[in-house]
Each structure stands twice: as C-alpha cells, then as structure tokens.
Amino acid sequence: MTVFSQFAIGRTAMRAFRLGMNLSGYNVANANTPGFSRRRLELGPLPTIAVPGGWAGMGVDVVSVHRVRDPFLDFATRREMGRLGADTARAEILAAMEPMFGEVGTNELQGALTNFFDSLESLSVQPDDPAVRENVLAAGRQVASTFHRLDTYLVESRRSANQQVADKIDRVNDILDRLSQINVELLGLEAGGGEASDLRDERDRLVDELSGLVSIRTVEADNGQVSVFLEETGDTLLAGELAHPLGTFQDAEGMHHVTVLRGGEQVDLTGRLRGGALGGYLAVRDEDVPGYRERLDTLAAELAREVNAVHSSGYGLDGSTGLAFFVPDPPGDHMASSIQVNARIEEDPRRIAAADAANEPGNNAIALRLAALREEPVTGLGGHSFAGYGADLMAAIGRDTASADASRQAGETIVDSLDLKRQQVAGVSLDEEAADLAKWQQSYQAAARYMQTVNRVTEMALGLLAG
C-alpha cells in the first residue's frame, strides 16, 4: 500500500464522518419541522486492492443518505386519517345543528306543539271567548313559524356542507397538482444523482393531507414517482406526472356533485364517496340532513292533515264550515317550509271551528276532538303521537351527533397512536442525535489522528531516505 492510499483512507473517513456530523446537525435543526423525516447516513467500504502479501482496504464510501420511514405505518395512519376525516366532517355539521333543535322535552318544536294543544283545550272550555280564539290563532302561527325555522336550519346546514364539498374538491385538486410537479422534480433530481429527501417529505405531508380529504391508496414506482387512486372506486387521481383532478357540477338544487374522468367521460361518484372529509360532508348533506328534513315534513303534513280533517267538519261562531285550519290543504311537498294558518281564519278568529253544529256558541264538540289529537296515535307517523314523533326526531339528531362525535374521538385516538409510532421511527430524537453527534465527532478526531500519524511516519521515512 502506498502512502497515497493511506492518505486516501484518512481523507475518505474524515469526509464521511464530517457528513455524519452535518446530518446530525440537520436533523436537530429540523426536530420541530412538521413532516420532517430524520436522515440517516449509510457507509460502506471502498473496494480493496491487491498489495504484496494480500489485499488492503481503500477507505470508506458514502453509500447513501436516506430518510427513515416505515411504509406500513404510513399506510395504516393514512387509512385511519380517511376515516377520521369523514367522522370529523360529519360531527362538525351535526354539532352545529344540535343547539338549533334543543334537547328532548325542552326543544322549540315540542314547546310549540304543547302550546297549540293547550290552546285547543282552553277553547274546549270556553268555545265562545274571543281571547281564547286569539290564543289558538297565535299558537297556530307559532307552530307554523317553528316548522319554518327548523326547516331553514336544516336547509342552511345542508348548504354549509355543500360549500365544504366544493372547498374540499378544490383542495384535493390543488394537492394533486403539486404532487404531479413533485413527481417531475423528484425524477429529474434523483436521475441526475441528486438527493430528494426534502421533496419526499413534502410529498408525504401532502399525501397525509389528501388522505384526510378522500380515501386513497398510493403506489410508488421504482423510479420514485407516486400514483394515487381512489379507494372506493379505484379511479386514478395521479399517474406519474399526470394528474386527474376531480370534476364537479351543480344539480337543480345547487348541490355539488363529484365526478372523475373515466374512459373519456365524466362519471358521477357522489353517492360512492364516503371516506375522508369530502365523503363526510357528502354523507351529512345527502343522507343525514335530508332524512331529518323528510321527517320534519312528515310531522308538519300529518299535523295539518289530522287537524284539518277535524276542523273542516266543524262550525265557527260565524256559521262558517269546511275550512282547513292549516294550509296548504292537502299538504304538499316540503310541508315544514310551507305550512301556514289559513288566511281566512287569520282574517277572523271566529271562523275557528269549535262546534259540530251551526249557531251553537257554547258547543265544544269539535274543540274537544281537536284537543284529543294531542295523544292520539297517528298512522302516518308510524303510530306515534305528534309530540312523540317530534321527540323521536330530536332524539335521533342527538344520537347521531353523539355517535359522530364518539367516532371522531375514537378516530383521533387511533390516528394519534399511529402517528406517535411514526414519529418514533421517522421523527428526530434529540438524545439519539446527541449520541450520534458525539460518535461522529470522535470518529472524525480518530481519522484526523490517523492522518497525523501517517504524515509523521511519512516525514520520518523521507528523512531516512534523504539521510
């Protein structure tokens, strides 16, 4: 082995150990950087050479600088992020709705129904009292306005979810755009022998965010580029450098639908996406809220139908008969938003029917039948009373809200646990980096002493030759 070979051993060692110190410092500097994966230096021996009497090593080589990641933990975490995103989105909308409807037994709807039937009971006691009739009219207005307000709450909640759907579609497409750019940059950088760990970190952060928006699966090619597919349908969102953004259109109600390009056509996936925040908002917009609204419409329609059936058979103080108390009659679609007290009754409360015969001011037969509707089972409500059906609706909203929140909390626990395990693998441990830094420093000092020793021996050898 020549003296030059000996110097080469020391030089390669010092260069490798200095790089190790730099990497430890880089890790420490980014210990609090979100999404940063710690870097590790992989060293290997340089090829040996033949020397008289055997073989001799030529030093150390830097094999690679790579990020520390666990692909399985990434997969598991992202899968749970999709579920958490859906639960969080659904819980957000439902939690905002719950205070509007109140608790069972104390909510606005049940209070309005109670006041209405209380006023009818008072009418049965004093059927010819003008003040009592005004109270019945006011209670009827209160019932109608309460249905209107609750329906408006539901419509606004649905619109809010719909706006979130549009926003999430935009964000998904922004992320796909950037991921396609990263695929181009990464391929060019690594093909030229560069190190693309920072790009890979950015890509992982974006894929994490995308996983919270829609359920996806990813595949990394041998060249380092990543492809993204929708979990529910298998449709391609990203293939190498080519992004396939989600499309959207609005229906007659202004609701955004989600589409994807498949075979040259835009295919509507709205009913199939239920993962991630996008899926959660779609579920609450297209399933939960319409379900509540349908039940509210049913309650308003059956109340109008039953009350009108009795009221129209009676007589008012002015001798009028055949009048519906609530309109429209018969009930139409979306009755909760359209129910009103009949304008003819609004004009003259004497037209409120309390008697079953004309010109009998003290007759309360119809008023008694109207008051009795409070507790009667209604076929159109599945055998429930009006109050019971209303209470079930409020309870359903409360149950769904509690269930969504419980799922969200459970999901957060799972994601936090998985992310902690990811951080234990990929995150920076300051204690570990301090130990590595000391190791690299000591190794660097040893290599430097080796170089000094080789230098002194060389000088001594040259001195002997000169002498």
Secondary structure, 3 states (H helix, E strand, C coil): CCHHHHHHHHHHHHHHHHHHHHHHHHHHHCCCCCCCCCEEEEEEECCCEEECCEEECCCEEEEEEEECCCHHHHHHHHHHHHHHHHHHHHHHHHHHHHHHHCCCCCCHHHHHHHHHHHHHHHHHHCCCCHHHHHHHHHHHHHHHHHHHHHHHHHHHHHHHHHHHHHHHHHHHHHHHHHHHHHHHHHHHHHHCCCCCHHHHHHHHHHHHHHHHHCCEEEEECCCCCEEEEECCCCCEEEECCEECCCEEEECCCCCEEEEEEECCEEEECCCCCCCHHHHHHHHHHHHHHHHHHHHHHHHHHHHHHHHHHHHCCCECCCCCECCCCEECCCCCCCHHHHCEECHHHHHCHHHCCCECCCCCCCCCHHHHHHHHCCCCCEHHHCCECHHHHHHHHHHHHHHHHHHHHHHHHHHHHHHHHHHHHHHHHHCCCHHHHHHHHHHHHHHHHHHHHHHHHHHHHHHHHHHHHHC
